[in-house]
């Protein structure tokens, strides 16, 4: 196996630390996880942690970015498949039931939001993270509607904000009561796409007259 270059080795160390921190944060929570524990579990020195991340807050931001990228990658893969709308939504529903309200992920997001409340710099960074997440939802909606030749009846940014708000609220409720179905967000997406299809049909009929 070829020896890693110094930049490759540094990138690998950083990725290992983020992945390990993710597992510990999701299992034990943000406040109960120390940087020493992250270093030990990843097999690195504490110095390696500090050479990559200024503090635990910065590391957690990286962890949240990894989680968001992973989860939205899963959603995108489900919704852009060349399949009928009902099949795409059934797959999305299965994903939502398994994922929305996951106690580790939901509580980490909530706990870190509380930590950021009294830290102006961290709060600003968290706002930027939320903007990136909203952008991911926008991309998924744009890709999905384009694959089906649909045009949303409202600005895609507004649709993304609505679905994201529904997903966050539903996730918090399901973390408390897992018996609550995740079908609400699937039905919301279904109505949005179905209305887009109907809107497109009406436009074509108007042009044909």
GITAVEN-V531333 format. One record per backbone hydrogen bond with DSSP energy under -1.0 kcal/mol. CO is the residue of the C=O (numbers start at 1). NH is the residue of the N-H. E is the energy in kcal/mol with one decimal. If there is no record, write none. Layout:
BEGIN
co=CO nh=NH e=E
co=CO nh=NH e=E
END
This chain:
BEGIN
co=5 nh=9 e=-2.8
co=6 nh=10 e=-2.5
co=7 nh=11 e=-2.4
co=8 nh=12 e=-2.2
co=9 nh=13 e=-2.4
co=10 nh=14 e=-2.4
co=11 nh=15 e=-2.4
co=12 nh=16 e=-2.5
co=13 nh=17 e=-2.3
co=14 nh=18 e=-2.3
co=15 nh=19 e=-2.4
co=16 nh=20 e=-2.4
co=17 nh=21 e=-2.7
co=18 nh=22 e=-2.5
co=19 nh=23 e=-1.9
co=20 nh=24 e=-2.2
co=21 nh=25 e=-3.3
co=22 nh=26 e=-2.5
co=23 nh=27 e=-1.6
co=24 nh=28 e=-3.4
co=25 nh=29 e=-1.7
co=30 nh=33 e=-1.1
co=34 nh=38 e=-1.8
co=35 nh=39 e=-2.6
co=36 nh=40 e=-2.7
co=37 nh=41 e=-2.7
co=38 nh=42 e=-2.1
co=39 nh=43 e=-1.1
co=39 nh=44 e=-2.8
co=45 nh=49 e=-1.0
co=46 nh=50 e=-2.1
co=47 nh=51 e=-1.8
co=49 nh=52 e=-1.1
co=49 nh=53 e=-2.5
co=55 nh=59 e=-1.8
co=56 nh=60 e=-2.4
co=57 nh=61 e=-1.9
co=58 nh=62 e=-1.7
co=59 nh=63 e=-2.1
co=60 nh=64 e=-2.8
co=61 nh=65 e=-2.1
co=62 nh=66 e=-2.2
co=63 nh=67 e=-2.5
co=64 nh=68 e=-2.9
co=65 nh=69 e=-2.5
co=66 nh=70 e=-2.3
co=67 nh=71 e=-2.9
co=68 nh=72 e=-2.7
co=69 nh=73 e=-1.5
co=70 nh=74 e=-1.8
co=71 nh=75 e=-2.1
co=72 nh=76 e=-2.5
co=73 nh=77 e=-2.0
co=74 nh=78 e=-1.5
co=75 nh=79 e=-2.3
co=76 nh=80 e=-1.9
co=81 nh=83 e=-2.3
co=84 nh=88 e=-2.1
co=85 nh=89 e=-2.6
co=86 nh=90 e=-2.2
co=87 nh=91 e=-2.2
co=88 nh=92 e=-2.3
co=89 nh=93 e=-2.6
co=90 nh=94 e=-2.1
co=91 nh=95 e=-2.0
co=92 nh=96 e=-2.8
co=93 nh=97 e=-2.6
co=94 nh=98 e=-1.5
co=95 nh=99 e=-2.1
co=96 nh=100 e=-1.8
co=99 nh=102 e=-2.1
co=102 nh=106 e=-2.9
co=103 nh=107 e=-2.3
co=104 nh=108 e=-1.8
co=105 nh=109 e=-2.2
co=106 nh=110 e=-2.3
co=107 nh=111 e=-3.2
co=108 nh=112 e=-2.5
co=109 nh=113 e=-1.8
co=110 nh=114 e=-1.7
co=111 nh=115 e=-2.0
co=112 nh=116 e=-2.1
co=116 nh=119 e=-1.5
co=119 nh=123 e=-3.1
co=120 nh=124 e=-2.1
co=121 nh=125 e=-1.9
co=122 nh=126 e=-2.3
co=123 nh=127 e=-2.0
co=124 nh=128 e=-1.8
co=125 nh=129 e=-2.0
co=126 nh=130 e=-2.4
co=127 nh=131 e=-2.1
co=128 nh=132 e=-2.0
co=129 nh=133 e=-2.4
co=130 nh=134 e=-2.6
co=131 nh=135 e=-2.1
co=132 nh=136 e=-1.9
co=133 nh=137 e=-2.0
co=134 nh=138 e=-2.3
co=135 nh=139 e=-2.3
co=136 nh=140 e=-2.3
co=137 nh=141 e=-2.5
co=138 nh=142 e=-2.8
co=139 nh=143 e=-2.6
co=140 nh=144 e=-2.7
co=141 nh=145 e=-2.7
co=142 nh=146 e=-2.1
co=143 nh=147 e=-2.0
co=145 nh=150 e=-3.1
co=146 nh=149 e=-1.1
co=155 nh=159 e=-2.1
co=156 nh=160 e=-2.5
co=157 nh=161 e=-2.3
co=158 nh=162 e=-2.2
co=159 nh=163 e=-2.4
co=160 nh=164 e=-2.6
co=161 nh=165 e=-2.3
co=162 nh=166 e=-2.2
co=163 nh=167 e=-2.6
co=164 nh=168 e=-2.7
co=165 nh=169 e=-2.4
co=166 nh=170 e=-2.5
co=167 nh=171 e=-2.3
co=168 nh=172 e=-2.1
co=169 nh=173 e=-2.0
co=170 nh=174 e=-2.7
co=171 nh=175 e=-1.8
co=172 nh=176 e=-1.1
co=173 nh=177 e=-3.1
co=177 nh=180 e=-1.9
co=182 nh=185 e=-1.0
co=182 nh=186 e=-1.1
co=183 nh=187 e=-3.2
co=184 nh=188 e=-2.0
co=185 nh=189 e=-2.2
co=186 nh=190 e=-2.7
co=187 nh=191 e=-2.6
co=188 nh=192 e=-1.9
co=189 nh=193 e=-2.5
co=190 nh=194 e=-2.9
co=191 nh=195 e=-2.4
co=192 nh=196 e=-1.8
co=193 nh=197 e=-2.1
co=194 nh=198 e=-2.5
co=195 nh=199 e=-2.8
co=196 nh=200 e=-2.1
co=197 nh=201 e=-2.1
co=198 nh=202 e=-2.4
co=199 nh=203 e=-1.9
co=200 nh=204 e=-2.1
co=201 nh=205 e=-2.2
co=202 nh=206 e=-2.2
co=203 nh=207 e=-2.0
co=204 nh=208 e=-1.7
END
